[in-house]
Amino acid sequence: MGRPLDGTATTNLTRTPSGPPVVIRDATDDDMSGIGRLHIDSWRSTYAGLLPRPFLDRLTYEERERRWRGWLRDDDDRRLLLVAVDGDDIVGFVAGWPEPDGEPHIIEVAALHVARSLHGRGLGKGLLARVAGQGERMGYTALSLEMLEGNPTGGFYDHLGGRVTDRYTSILDGEAVADLRYRWDDIATLSRLDRRDDDQASAAAGSGDWGTGIGAR
């Protein structure tokens, strides 16, 4: 993964109920265990009843940690991996890369997950805005992501101006699974949220009306 584009990727975005700020920064090798654990916990809680139970039961923290460690160590500077940290705990993360088989000006959010204890505190929006901002500085003009149909947080993407451009199905453990592809044709509509939150972090910290954002694959 490439170095932070502006030399730092640290932002005091929001606050936990006890008060300390949650910090968004670029991921390091030491974060991989926490990312893997959060990823699996988020899938099992969000996708229960939407994905086959045997598939969710087979997921392991160790396998997911290995995958994210490989992502981080990849030499492709176009890959982004950011974490939200509350003290020593990983409470959110987002990954972005060039849209596979897509147009070269589109960055795809490969994963976006937030700890359930911090839903509704603006952290999902902050992570999405931050990866959009970095993507814009890299030259991308649009952003896309895939979301499992039926995801209870899907309204979050609608609220932020995303539009569904495709729906497709696949077979997982013998069951049909449907995904929706969301797209923002102007990445600046999301990156502006990052700049605004930087300006308003002190005033808005702790606000519960920023929305929630989890569940991109």
Residue pairs with C-beta under 8 A, 6 or more apart in sequence:
1 26
1 27
1 71
1 72
1 73
1 74
1 76
1 77
1 79
1 80
1 81
2 76
2 77
2 78
2 79
2 80
3 26
4 26
4 134
5 134
5 137
5 138
6 137
8 25
9 24
9 25
9 26
9 82
9 130
9 134
10 23
10 24
10 25
11 23
11 24
11 25
11 126
11 130
11 194
11 197
11 198
11 201
12 21
12 22
12 23
12 201
12 205
13 21
13 22
13 23
13 24
13 84
13 122
13 123
13 126
13 197
13 201
13 205
14 21
14 22
14 118
14 121
14 122
14 123
14 126
14 201
14 204
14 205
14 206
14 207
14 210
15 21
15 22
15 121
15 205
15 206
16 22
16 86
16 118
19 206
20 86
20 87
21 201
21 205
22 84
22 85
22 86
22 91
22 92
22 118
22 121
22 123
23 84
23 85
23 86
24 82
24 83
24 84
24 85
24 92
24 126
24 127
24 130
25 82
25 83
25 85
26 81
26 82
26 83
27 35
27 68
27 72
27 81
27 82
27 83
27 93
28 72
29 69
29 72
29 73
31 83
31 85
31 90
31 93
32 65
32 68
32 69
32 72
33 61
33 65
34 83
34 89
34 90
35 64
35 65
35 68
35 81
35 83
35 90
35 93
36 61
36 62
36 63
36 64
36 65
36 66
36 67
36 68
37 61
37 64
37 65
37 90
38 90
38 91
38 92
38 93
38 113
38 115
39 64
39 68
39 93
39 111
39 113
40 59
40 60
40 61
40 64
41 115
41 116
42 113
42 114
42 115
42 116
42 214
42 215
43 51
43 56
43 59
44 56
44 59
45 116
46 151
46 152
46 153
46 214
46 215
47 56
47 148
47 151
48 56
50 148
50 149
50 150
50 151
50 177
51 148
51 172
51 177
52 172
52 173
52 174
52 175
54 173
55 172
55 173
68 81
68 95
71 79
71 81
71 95
72 81
76 97
78 97
78 98
78 138
79 95
79 96
79 97
80 94
80 95
80 96
80 97
80 131
80 134
80 135
81 93
81 94
81 95
82 93
82 94
82 95
82 127
82 130
82 131
82 134
83 90
83 92
83 93
84 90
84 91
84 92
84 93
84 114
84 123
84 126
84 127
85 91
86 118
89 115
91 114
91 115
91 117
91 118
91 123
92 113
92 114
92 115
92 118
92 123
92 124
92 127
93 111
93 112
93 113
93 127
94 109
94 111
94 112
94 113
94 127
94 128
94 130
94 131
94 216
95 109
95 110
95 111
95 112
95 131
96 107
96 108
96 109
96 110
96 131
96 134
96 135
96 143
97 107
97 108
97 110
98 104
98 106
98 107
98 108
99 106
99 107
99 108
99 144
100 108
102 108
102 144
103 142
105 139
105 140
105 141
105 142
106 140
106 141
106 142
106 143
106 144
106 183
107 131
107 132
107 135
107 138
107 140
107 142
107 143
107 144
107 187
108 143
108 144
108 145
108 146
109 128
109 131
109 143
109 144
109 145
109 216
110 145
110 216
110 217
111 216
111 217
112 124
112 127
112 128
112 145
112 213
112 214
112 215
112 216
113 214
113 215
113 216
114 123
114 124
114 127
114 212
114 213
114 214
119 212
119 214
120 208
120 210
120 211
120 212
121 206
121 207
121 208
121 210
121 212
122 197
122 204
122 207
122 210
122 211
123 212
123 213
124 153
124 156
124 211
124 212
124 213
124 214
125 156
125 160
125 193
125 197
125 210
125 211
125 212
125 213
126 193
126 194
126 197
126 210
127 213
128 160
128 190
128 193
128 213
129 190
129 191
129 192
129 193
129 194
129 197
130 194
131 143
132 143
132 184
132 187
132 190
132 191
132 193
132 194
133 190
133 191
133 194
133 195
135 143
135 187
135 191
136 187
136 188
136 191
140 187
141 186
141 187
142 183
142 184
142 185
142 186
142 187
143 183
143 184
143 187
143 190
144 165
144 181
144 182
144 183
144 184
145 157
145 162
145 181
145 182
145 216
145 217
146 179
146 180
146 181
146 182
146 216
146 217
147 154
147 157
147 179
147 180
147 181
147 182
147 215
147 216
147 217
148 177
148 178
148 179
148 180
148 215
148 217
149 167
149 178
149 179
149 180
150 178
151 215
152 215
153 212
153 213
153 214
153 215
154 180
154 215
156 211
156 212
156 213
156 214
157 182
157 213
159 211
160 184
160 189
160 190
160 193
160 211
161 184
161 189
161 190
162 182
162 183
162 184
163 182
163 183
163 184
164 180
164 181
164 182
165 181
165 182
165 183
166 180
166 181
167 178
167 179
167 180
167 181
168 178
168 179
168 181
169 176
169 177
169 178
169 179
170 176
170 177
170 179
171 177
179 217
184 190
197 204
204 210
